[in-house]
Each structure stands twice: as structure tokens, then as C-alpha cells.
Amino acid sequence: MAAPIVGWLHGEGEQLAGRIKSTADAALAAGQLDLTGGDRRFDADLLGPVLGALRSPAATKVDAQMYTPGDVALALTSVMLGDVKQGQVFVDDTVGTGGLFRAAAQVVRDRGLDPTALTWYGADVDELAVAAAAVNSVLWQLGTNVVLYVGDPLAEPDWSEAAAQQKVQFQREVHALRGVLAALDLENTPR
């Protein structure tokens, strides 16, 4: 799901590499590691505002995209979660960059529970926003029970099942690839 954000890794050309380095240098100089390098990363959705700033005002209106401020997200999730328990499922049909995930994880932590013990389902029509949610899920340490989907949840009411199947298929492919790589490594090891 993070492919739209990391797709540049497969790009070619020194000009692209230079732009990427300049962007990374600017983020580091602006203090990005202060926000994501320690526990403060749990308090911020760095990618949500960035994605919003990069979108044109016309595109935002057409797609009806709105960034939910952190304090609003925290208030919503505090009420929504009620008596949260380990193993509970949290679903956001308009996940965007995952702002409600971040807030819910904060509520879970504040209540002495571990966010990795929950299952997180999120869907959005914007593949770049879902890619940002995937990256944020790692930054916020939500664990391996995160299932994301690119599509329209209103038109696809069974999106969570399709997303879970996609994740299982992806995990099978990764497992198979690891097996191939292990076999190749054994064959290349001097005996």
C-alpha cells in the first residue's frame, strides 16, 4: 500500500535522485526527526498536513478531502472506543493518512493497552493518502494487524474482506520470495 510514496525508489535519472535528496535534506533541516525520531511521533500526523498542502484547492474540493485536526480526532476516538479491549477491531472507511488511527492508538495507550493488540482496517479512494496511512501505521507502531484498502467503501461494502484477502495474498508472495532468496543464498554459499 505504500507504493505511491516509495515508487520513486525505482525511478531513474540523476535529476530525480537529486530532487529526492533535496526533499529529504529539507525535511531533516526543518526538524522532521524531532517529530518522528522518538515518542513524539505518536503525537503527530506529519503526512496528513503535507498531503493537504500538496493538493490544489480545486482537487481538495472535488475529492471532498478534509484533514481531521488531531484534537478533533482524539475527541472522536475517545468517544468511539468506549471500553476498548485487546483484540478489538478499529475501522475507518475514510482513513486518509490515518489521523483517526493515530488518535485511537493514543487513546489505547492512555488506557494502558497496546495498539498492536488491535486490528486496524482503513479504506480510502485516494491511493496516495492510503500510502501515507501505511507509512504512518509503521511510525505509530500499530503492529502487523493493519489492513488498508484503496477503493470506495460506499460502492464496495465488502471492502474489508477484499483487503484482508489482499494482505494474505501479499504475505504468501513475500513468504515464497523469501524461500527463493534463501535457496539462492544457499546455492551461492561456498562449501
SVG drawing of the C-alpha trace seen along z (x, -y; Angstrom):
<svg xmlns="http://www.w3.org/2000/svg" viewBox="-22 -26 56 54">
<polyline fill="none" stroke="black" stroke-width="0.4" points="0.0,0.0 3.0,-2.3 4.0,-2.0 2.8,-5.5 5.1,-7.0 8.2,-4.8 7.7,-4.3 10.4,-6.9 12.9,-4.3 12.5,-2.6 12.8,-5.9 15.8,-6.6 18.0,-9.5 20.2,-11.8 17.7,-14.6 15.1,-12.5 17.7,-11.4 18.8,-15.0 15.2,-16.1 14.7,-13.3 17.9,-14.2 16.9,-17.8 13.5,-17.0 15.0,-14.7 17.6,-17.3 14.9,-20.0 12.8,-17.7 15.7,-16.9 16.7,-20.6 13.2,-21.5 13.3,-19.1 11.4,-16.1 13.4,-13.8 12.2,-15.8 8.7,-14.8 9.3,-11.2 12.5,-10.1 11.2,-9.5 7.9,-9.1 6.7,-12.4 5.9,-10.5 2.8,-9.2 1.5,-12.8 1.7,-13.9 0.4,-13.1 3.2,-14.5 2.0,-13.3 -1.6,-14.5 -0.9,-18.2 1.8,-17.7 -0.5,-15.8 -3.2,-18.5 -0.7,-21.3 0.5,-19.5 -3.1,-19.2 -4.5,-22.0 -7.6,-23.7 -9.7,-22.6 -8.6,-19.0 -9.4,-19.0 -12.9,-20.4 -13.6,-17.9 -12.5,-14.9 -14.1,-16.3 -10.9,-15.6 -10.6,-17.1 -7.8,-16.7 -9.1,-16.0 -7.2,-18.1 -5.5,-16.0 -7.6,-17.3 -10.8,-16.7 -9.7,-13.1 -8.7,-12.5 -12.1,-13.6 -13.9,-11.5 -11.9,-8.3 -12.2,-8.8 -16.0,-8.5 -16.0,-5.9 -13.7,-3.4 -15.7,-3.3 -14.4,-0.4 -11.7,0.7 -10.3,4.2 -7.4,6.1 -8.4,7.8 -10.9,5.1 -11.2,4.0 -11.0,0.3 -12.5,-0.6 -12.1,-3.9 -13.9,-3.9 -12.3,-7.3 -8.9,-6.6 -7.0,-9.3 -3.5,-9.4 -4.7,-7.7 -5.4,-10.6 -8.1,-8.7 -5.8,-5.7 -3.2,-7.9 -5.7,-9.3 -7.2,-5.9 -3.8,-4.5 -3.2,-7.4 -6.4,-6.6 -5.5,-2.9 -2.0,-3.7 -3.5,-6.2 -5.8,-3.4 -2.8,-1.2 -3.3,1.1 -1.1,1.9 -2.2,0.7 -0.6,3.8 -3.2,6.0 -6.0,4.3 -6.8,4.9 -6.9,1.7 -8.9,1.5 -8.8,-1.5 -10.1,-2.4 -9.9,-5.4 -10.3,-6.2 -7.0,-8.2 -4.1,-5.8 -1.6,-8.4 -3.4,-9.0 -3.6,-5.2 0.1,-5.0 0.7,-7.8 -1.6,-5.8 0.6,-2.7 3.8,-4.7 2.1,-6.4 1.0,-3.0 4.6,-2.0 5.7,-5.3 2.9,-5.0 3.8,-1.3 0.3,0.1 1.7,3.5 1.1,6.1 -2.7,6.2 -3.2,3.2 -5.3,3.8 -5.6,1.0 -7.6,0.8 -7.8,-1.6 -11.3,-1.8 -14.7,-3.2 -16.2,-1.7 -19.7,-3.0 -19.6,-1.2 -17.8,1.8 -19.5,2.8 -17.3,5.9 -14.0,3.9 -12.7,5.2 -12.9,8.8 -11.2,7.9 -8.5,6.0 -7.9,8.9 -7.6,11.3 -5.1,8.9 -3.0,8.9 -3.0,12.7 -2.0,13.0 0.8,10.4 2.1,12.3 2.1,15.6 4.1,13.9 6.6,12.5 7.0,15.9 7.5,17.6 10.0,14.9 11.9,15.3 12.1,19.1 13.5,18.4 16.1,15.9 17.1,18.4 17.6,21.1 19.6,18.8 21.7,17.8 22.4,21.5 23.4,22.2 25.9,19.2 27.4,20.1 30.9,21.7 31.1,25.2"/>
</svg>
